[in-house]
């Protein structure tokens, strides 16, 4: 079982930046897709950014050009750099990994963007 622990959330003004990090308890490999999702009150969880096993990335249209996903397999981490934040980015952000047939989630970290 893989445990994921997110960090880096907080309160920021619109236009500001935050960097989220997610640390995995097990060794991760480039073949394991990892991603970031978010959920706002009353809304379903949605994909924010994802990196496939081959290193290909895809982003939600709403964050393209503002967010960047990256990973460091040597440190078992995946990060999300969030720039030009908007109030509508306010949500709980979750880290996710597809690990050899199973899917694991972190506990989430709150991101609040004030206008």
KOLDO-888642 format. One record per residue (C-alpha): residue in one letter; x, y, z. Coordinates in nm, 2 decimals. Layout:
<recs>
<rec><resn>A</resn><u>X</u><v>Y</v><w>Z</w></rec>
...
</recs>
This chain:
<recs>
<rec><resn>X</resn><u>0.00</u><v>0.00</v><w>0.00</w></rec>
<rec><resn>X</resn><u>0.13</u><v>0.35</v><w>-0.09</w></rec>
<rec><resn>X</resn><u>0.07</u><v>0.64</v><w>0.14</w></rec>
<rec><resn>X</resn><u>0.07</u><v>0.99</v><w>-0.01</w></rec>
<rec><resn>X</resn><u>0.12</u><v>1.30</v><w>0.19</w></rec>
<rec><resn>X</resn><u>0.05</u><v>1.64</v><w>0.04</w></rec>
<rec><resn>X</resn><u>0.20</u><v>1.97</v><w>0.16</w></rec>
<rec><resn>X</resn><u>0.22</u><v>2.33</v><w>0.05</w></rec>
<rec><resn>X</resn><u>-0.14</u><v>2.44</v><w>0.06</w></rec>
<rec><resn>X</resn><u>-0.24</u><v>2.77</v><w>0.22</w></rec>
<rec><resn>X</resn><u>-0.40</u><v>3.11</v><w>0.17</w></rec>
<rec><resn>X</resn><u>-0.28</u><v>3.33</v><w>-0.11</w></rec>
<rec><resn>X</resn><u>-0.40</u><v>3.64</v><w>-0.29</w></rec>
<rec><resn>X</resn><u>-0.52</u><v>3.63</v><w>-0.65</w></rec>
<rec><resn>X</resn><u>-0.23</u><v>3.64</v><w>-0.88</w></rec>
<rec><resn>X</resn><u>0.00</u><v>3.47</v><w>-0.64</w></rec>
<rec><resn>X</resn><u>0.18</u><v>3.14</v><w>-0.65</w></rec>
<rec><resn>X</resn><u>0.19</u><v>2.82</v><w>-0.44</w></rec>
<rec><resn>X</resn><u>0.38</u><v>2.50</v><w>-0.48</w></rec>
<rec><resn>X</resn><u>0.22</u><v>2.17</v><w>-0.37</w></rec>
<rec><resn>X</resn><u>0.43</u><v>1.86</v><w>-0.30</w></rec>
<rec><resn>X</resn><u>0.33</u><v>1.50</v><w>-0.26</w></rec>
<rec><resn>X</resn><u>0.56</u><v>1.25</v><w>-0.10</w></rec>
<rec><resn>X</resn><u>0.50</u><v>0.87</v><w>-0.15</w></rec>
<rec><resn>X</resn><u>0.59</u><v>0.62</v><w>0.11</w></rec>
<rec><resn>X</resn><u>0.71</u><v>0.37</v><w>-0.15</w></rec>
<rec><resn>X</resn><u>0.95</u><v>0.39</v><w>-0.43</w></rec>
<rec><resn>X</resn><u>0.78</u><v>0.53</v><w>-0.74</w></rec>
<rec><resn>X</resn><u>0.88</u><v>0.46</v><w>-1.09</w></rec>
<rec><resn>X</resn><u>0.85</u><v>0.64</v><w>-1.41</w></rec>
<rec><resn>X</resn><u>0.58</u><v>0.39</v><w>-1.53</w></rec>
<rec><resn>X</resn><u>0.35</u><v>0.50</v><w>-1.24</w></rec>
<rec><resn>X</resn><u>0.11</u><v>0.77</v><w>-1.36</w></rec>
<rec><resn>X</resn><u>0.07</u><v>1.05</v><w>-1.10</w></rec>
<rec><resn>X</resn><u>-0.16</u><v>1.34</v><w>-1.08</w></rec>
<rec><resn>X</resn><u>-0.33</u><v>1.62</v><w>-0.90</w></rec>
<rec><resn>X</resn><u>-0.70</u><v>1.65</v><w>-0.86</w></rec>
<rec><resn>X</resn><u>-0.91</u><v>1.91</v><w>-0.67</w></rec>
<rec><resn>X</resn><u>-1.25</u><v>1.93</v><w>-0.52</w></rec>
<rec><resn>X</resn><u>-1.46</u><v>2.23</v><w>-0.42</w></rec>
<rec><resn>X</resn><u>-1.77</u><v>2.22</v><w>-0.20</w></rec>
<rec><resn>X</resn><u>-2.06</u><v>2.08</v><w>-0.39</w></rec>
<rec><resn>X</resn><u>-1.86</u><v>1.99</v><w>-0.69</w></rec>
<rec><resn>X</resn><u>-1.71</u><v>1.65</v><w>-0.80</w></rec>
<rec><resn>X</resn><u>-1.34</u><v>1.59</v><w>-0.79</w></rec>
<rec><resn>X</resn><u>-1.18</u><v>1.70</v><w>-1.11</w></rec>
<rec><resn>X</resn><u>-0.84</u><v>1.64</v><w>-1.27</w></rec>
<rec><resn>X</resn><u>-0.60</u><v>1.93</v><w>-1.25</w></rec>
<rec><resn>X</resn><u>-0.28</u><v>1.78</v><w>-1.40</w></rec>
<rec><resn>X</resn><u>-0.15</u><v>1.44</v><w>-1.47</w></rec>
<rec><resn>X</resn><u>0.18</u><v>1.29</v><w>-1.58</w></rec>
<rec><resn>X</resn><u>0.18</u><v>0.95</v><w>-1.75</w></rec>
<rec><resn>X</resn><u>0.44</u><v>0.68</v><w>-1.71</w></rec>
<rec><resn>X</resn><u>0.60</u><v>0.80</v><w>-2.02</w></rec>
<rec><resn>X</resn><u>0.63</u><v>1.16</v><w>-1.89</w></rec>
<rec><resn>X</resn><u>0.35</u><v>1.29</v><w>-2.10</w></rec>
<rec><resn>X</resn><u>0.14</u><v>1.56</v><w>-1.92</w></rec>
<rec><resn>X</resn><u>-0.21</u><v>1.67</v><w>-1.95</w></rec>
<rec><resn>X</resn><u>-0.39</u><v>1.96</v><w>-1.78</w></rec>
<rec><resn>X</resn><u>-0.74</u><v>2.08</v><w>-1.73</w></rec>
<rec><resn>X</resn><u>-0.81</u><v>2.36</v><w>-1.97</w></rec>
<rec><resn>X</resn><u>-0.87</u><v>2.60</v><w>-1.68</w></rec>
<rec><resn>X</resn><u>-0.51</u><v>2.57</v><w>-1.55</w></rec>
<rec><resn>X</resn><u>-0.32</u><v>2.54</v><w>-1.88</w></rec>
<rec><resn>X</resn><u>-0.04</u><v>2.79</v><w>-1.89</w></rec>
<rec><resn>X</resn><u>-0.06</u><v>2.86</v><w>-1.52</w></rec>
<rec><resn>X</resn><u>0.01</u><v>2.52</v><w>-1.35</w></rec>
<rec><resn>X</resn><u>0.30</u><v>2.29</v><w>-1.40</w></rec>
<rec><resn>X</resn><u>0.33</u><v>1.93</v><w>-1.28</w></rec>
<rec><resn>X</resn><u>0.67</u><v>1.77</v><w>-1.22</w></rec>
<rec><resn>X</resn><u>0.80</u><v>1.46</v><w>-1.05</w></rec>
<rec><resn>X</resn><u>1.13</u><v>1.35</v><w>-0.89</w></rec>
<rec><resn>X</resn><u>1.14</u><v>0.97</v><w>-0.89</w></rec>
<rec><resn>X</resn><u>1.46</u><v>0.97</v><w>-0.69</w></rec>
<rec><resn>X</resn><u>1.28</u><v>1.15</v><w>-0.41</w></rec>
<rec><resn>X</resn><u>0.95</u><v>0.98</v><w>-0.46</w></rec>
<rec><resn>X</resn><u>0.77</u><v>1.31</v><w>-0.50</w></rec>
<rec><resn>X</resn><u>0.54</u><v>1.48</v><w>-0.74</w></rec>
<rec><resn>X</resn><u>0.48</u><v>1.86</v><w>-0.73</w></rec>
<rec><resn>X</resn><u>0.24</u><v>2.11</v><w>-0.87</w></rec>
<rec><resn>X</resn><u>0.36</u><v>2.46</v><w>-0.93</w></rec>
<rec><resn>X</resn><u>0.06</u><v>2.70</v><w>-0.94</w></rec>
<rec><resn>X</resn><u>0.11</u><v>3.05</v><w>-1.07</w></rec>
<rec><resn>X</resn><u>-0.14</u><v>3.33</v><w>-1.15</w></rec>
<rec><resn>X</resn><u>-0.38</u><v>3.18</v><w>-0.90</w></rec>
<rec><resn>X</resn><u>-0.75</u><v>3.28</v><w>-0.93</w></rec>
<rec><resn>X</resn><u>-1.03</u><v>3.26</v><w>-0.67</w></rec>
<rec><resn>X</resn><u>-1.18</u><v>2.98</v><w>-0.87</w></rec>
<rec><resn>X</resn><u>-0.88</u><v>2.77</v><w>-0.80</w></rec>
<rec><resn>X</resn><u>-0.99</u><v>2.75</v><w>-0.43</w></rec>
<rec><resn>X</resn><u>-1.03</u><v>2.38</v><w>-0.35</w></rec>
<rec><resn>X</resn><u>-0.89</u><v>2.08</v><w>-0.16</w></rec>
<rec><resn>X</resn><u>-0.61</u><v>1.94</v><w>-0.38</w></rec>
<rec><resn>X</resn><u>-0.54</u><v>1.57</v><w>-0.38</w></rec>
<rec><resn>X</resn><u>-0.24</u><v>1.38</v><w>-0.50</w></rec>
<rec><resn>X</resn><u>-0.30</u><v>1.05</v><w>-0.68</w></rec>
<rec><resn>X</resn><u>-0.09</u><v>0.76</v><w>-0.80</w></rec>
<rec><resn>X</resn><u>-0.17</u><v>0.46</v><w>-1.02</w></rec>
<rec><resn>X</resn><u>0.06</u><v>0.20</v><w>-0.86</w></rec>
<rec><resn>X</resn><u>0.07</u><v>-0.14</v><w>-1.04</w></rec>
<rec><resn>X</resn><u>-0.30</u><v>-0.20</v><w>-1.06</w></rec>
<rec><resn>X</resn><u>-0.42</u><v>0.01</v><w>-0.76</w></rec>
<rec><resn>X</resn><u>-0.50</u><v>0.37</v><w>-0.72</w></rec>
<rec><resn>X</resn><u>-0.40</u><v>0.56</v><w>-0.41</w></rec>
<rec><resn>X</resn><u>-0.50</u><v>0.91</v><w>-0.28</w></rec>
<rec><resn>X</resn><u>-0.35</u><v>1.15</v><w>-0.04</w></rec>
<rec><resn>X</resn><u>-0.55</u><v>1.32</v><w>0.24</w></rec>
<rec><resn>X</resn><u>-0.57</u><v>1.65</v><w>0.06</w></rec>
<rec><resn>X</resn><u>-0.44</u><v>2.00</v><w>0.12</w></rec>
<rec><resn>X</resn><u>-0.65</u><v>2.31</v><w>0.12</w></rec>
<rec><resn>X</resn><u>-0.57</u><v>2.59</v><w>-0.13</w></rec>
<rec><resn>X</resn><u>-0.76</u><v>2.92</v><w>-0.08</w></rec>
<rec><resn>X</resn><u>-0.72</u><v>3.21</v><w>-0.32</w></rec>
<rec><resn>X</resn><u>-0.86</u><v>3.54</v><w>-0.20</w></rec>
<rec><resn>X</resn><u>-0.98</u><v>3.81</v><w>-0.44</w></rec>
</recs>
